[in-house]
Amino acid sequence: MDRFVWTSGLLEINETLVIQQRGVRIYDGEEKIKFDPGTLLLSTHRLIWRDQKNHECCMAIPLSQIVFIEEQAAGIGKSAKIVVHLHPAASNKEPGPFQSSKNSYIKLSFKEHGQIEFYRRLSEEMTQRRWENMPVPQSLQTNRGPQPGRIRAVGIVGIERKLEEKRKETDKNISEAFEDLSKLMVKAKEMVELSKSIANKIKDKQGDITEDETIRFKSYLLSMGIANPVTRETYGSGTQYHMQLAKQLAGILQAPLEERGGIMSLTEVYCLVNRARGMELLSPEDLVNACKMLEALKLPLRLRVFDSGVMVIELQSHKEEEMVASALETVSEKGSLTSEEFAKLMGMSVLLAKERLLLAEKMGHLCRDDSVEGLRFYPNLFMTQS
C-alpha cells in the first residue's frame, strides 16, 4: 500500500481511460485497509482508486510499479480478487495514504463483479506498456490530491478544476448506468433470436411434428413474448412500419380479446403488447397509428372511439346490439347499477363498463340518476313497458 500516492483523479496529457469498475475494496496483502469499497479506474498509465462517498479521497499507483498480476477465484462468502504484485517503493515517492508496508502485493476485491473484464484489460495494458510510448509530461506528474501541507488551487484555476471533476464524475455515473442497461438489452435480444429460431423450426417441420407438440411450442413462445417484434430498424418509420405493426397486433391480440368479451381499452392493449415485446418497447403514438390501420387492412380487429374520447380495440365480430342488450339485461336483473357494480359483475374495467352503460343510455334502453351519491343507471321503463 505504500506504493499509492494521492491524486486528483484527473487524467493527464497522453493518458487515456481504459475501464472502470465500482464496488472495489483494496487489501494490503491479506489485510483490509480502512477505506470503504470505491471505484477502480484503469488508464494507460495508472491504477486509480476513488472513494465512492468522498470523491476528494483519490489515490493512484503507476502501472510501471506492477511486476505481474494473477486472479484469485471467489469462495463461499468471498468476492473474486485480482492480486497485484509490486516493485519496492521508490525512495523519492510522493506522499500517499500509507508511508510504509510490509507486503509486496495488494489485492483488489470486486464486490459487484466485473473482475474478468478488468483483469483482461489490465493484462493487455501490462503487455502493451503504453505508458512507455506515451510518457506523461514531467511537469504534470506532481500529485494534486488532498495531501497534508499542500495548498489547494484557488481562483479561476481551482474553479475550472472542480468543474472538470464534476463533469467527469457525471460522465462516469451515466456510463455505468447505461452499461447495465446494455447488458440487459443484449440478453433480451438473445432470447428474441432464440424464440425466432423456434418459430422458424415450427414452420419448416409443420408436417413432421404432431399438433400437441406444435401447441406446446407455441405456448413456450408466448411465455417468452413476441418472437420477432416489428421495429423501426426493420421497416423504417413510415406507413410500412405501421402496417406491419398493425398485422402483428392483430395476431397477438385476437386471443386476449376473445377471453375479455371482444373488447379492450387501448391502455390495456398498450400494457399487454409492451409486456410481450420485451426490450423493443412501443410508443403510444405508434400504437394509435397502427390501430387506425386495422380496419383498412381488413384485419379481424378495429379501433373504436367512444363519444367521451375513450379508445378501445374490439373484434370485427363484436356486435353493438349484443353489448347493449347484455347491459340492459344485467341492469334489469339488479334493478339499478353503478359503473363500478356493473364492472365487477361483468369482469371488466370500470372505464369500459361506464362506456357500455352510456351507450345503452344513448340508444334509449337505460336512464340515469345523477346525484351526490354518484351516477346510477336504471332500465328505461318508457321503452320496456310500452
Secondary structure, 3 states (H helix, E strand, C coil): CCCCEECCCCCCCCCCEEEEEEEEEEEECCEECCCCCEEEEEECCEEEEEECCCCCCEEEEEHHHEEEEEEECCECCECCEEEEEECCCCCCCCCCCCCCCCCCEEEEEECCCCHHHHHHHHHHHHHHCHHHHCCCCHHHCCCCCCCCCCCCCCHHHHHHHHHHHHHHHHHHHHHHHHHHHHHHHHHHHHHHHHHHHHHHHHHHCCCCCCHHHHHHHHHHHHHHCCCCCCCHHHHCCCHHHHHHHHHHHHHHHHHHHHHCCCEEEHHHHHHHHHHHHCCCCCCHHHHHHHHCCCCCCCCCEEEEECCCCCEEEEECCCCHHHHHHHHHHHHHHHCCEEHHHHHHHHCCCHHHHHHHHHHHHHCCCEEEEEECCEEEEEECHHHHCC
